[in-house]
Amino acid sequence: MTEIKCVVNDTKTGKSYTKALTDNTSVSGRKVGDKLTGSVVDLPGYELQIMGGSDIAGFPMRQDLDMNTRKKLLVKKGDVGIRKANRGTIYRKTVSGNTVSDITAQLNLKVIQHGSKSIEDLWGIKKEEKPVEAAPAPAK
C-alpha cells in the first residue's frame, strides 16, 4: 500500500501539522465527513474528522461523489476542483471520489475534540524561537 500524507488542522491554535501514515488500513474505506480516533495518527485522546484530500495525481476528493475512483464532471464556479471560472460557464473537470483507497495520497483532517496534551508535545515538534534582533539605528 502507498503512504498517505495526513494534514491535521488544529482548530484551537489555527496551525496545521503533517504526518505520513504508512499503515492506511485503518482509514481505507472511510469517506469524507467520517470521524476518526486520533490514535490512527498517533494522537491519543483526540477525535478527527476527514474534511477532504487528493489522490496520487492531485485530483481533489469531492464529498458528493460516492466512489473511490476518478470521474469527469460538469462543474461551475464555486465547486470543488475549480480555481478560476467565469460566471455561468460550465467546465468538465476530473475529480476523485469521497472514499479513501489505494490511490489516495493526502487526507485533510480537522480536530474535533482535543486531548490532554498538545499535538506538538505528542509528535515531538520543537517550537522555534525567533532570536531577538537589536533595533536598527535611526537614519540621519
Backbone hydrogen bonds, N-H to C=O, Kabsch-Sander energy under -0.5 kcal/mol:
donor,donor_aa,acceptor,acceptor_aa,energy
4,I,21,L,-2.3
5,K,105,A,-2.9
6,C,4,I,-0.6
6,C,19,K,-3.2
7,V,5,K,-0.5
7,V,107,L,-3.0
8,V,6,C,-0.7
8,V,17,Y,-3.3
9,N,7,V,-0.6
9,N,109,L,-3.0
10,D,8,V,-0.6
10,D,15,K,-3.1
11,T,9,N,-0.8
14,G,10,D,-2.3
15,K,10,D,-0.5
17,Y,8,V,-2.8
19,K,6,C,-2.4
21,L,4,I,-3.6
22,T,20,A,-0.7
24,N,22,T,-1.0
26,S,23,D,-0.6
28,S,24,N,-1.2
29,G,100,V,-2.6
30,R,27,V,-1.9
32,V,98,N,-1.4
33,G,50,I,-2.4
34,D,31,K,-2.2
36,L,48,L,-3.2
38,G,46,Y,-2.7
40,V,37,T,-1.3
41,V,38,G,-1.3
42,D,39,S,-1.0
43,L,38,G,-2.8
46,Y,43,L,-1.7
47,E,113,Q,-2.0
48,L,36,L,-2.6
49,Q,110,K,-2.1
50,I,34,D,-2.5
51,M,49,Q,-0.6
51,M,108,N,-3.1
52,G,108,N,-1.0
54,S,106,Q,-1.7
55,D,59,F,-2.0
56,I,103,I,-2.1
58,G,55,D,-1.7
61,M,53,G,-2.6
62,R,96,S,-2.0
65,L,62,R,-1.2
66,D,64,D,-0.8
67,M,65,L,-1.8
71,K,95,V,-2.6
73,L,71,K,-0.6
73,L,93,K,-3.1
75,V,73,L,-0.7
75,V,91,Y,-3.4
79,D,76,K,-1.9
82,I,79,D,-1.5
83,R,81,G,-0.5
89,T,86,N,-1.6
91,Y,75,V,-3.3
93,K,73,L,-2.6
93,K,91,Y,-0.7
95,V,71,K,-2.5
96,S,60,P,-3.0
97,G,69,T,-1.7
98,N,65,L,-2.7
99,T,67,M,-1.9
100,V,30,R,-3.1
104,T,101,S,-1.2
105,A,54,S,-2.3
106,Q,54,S,-2.0
107,L,5,K,-2.5
108,N,52,G,-2.7
109,L,7,V,-3.3
109,L,107,L,-0.6
110,K,49,Q,-2.4
111,V,9,N,-2.2
112,I,47,E,-3.2
113,Q,47,E,-1.6
122,L,118,S,-2.0
123,W,119,I,-2.5
124,G,120,E,-0.8
125,I,120,E,-2.2
126,K,124,G,-0.5
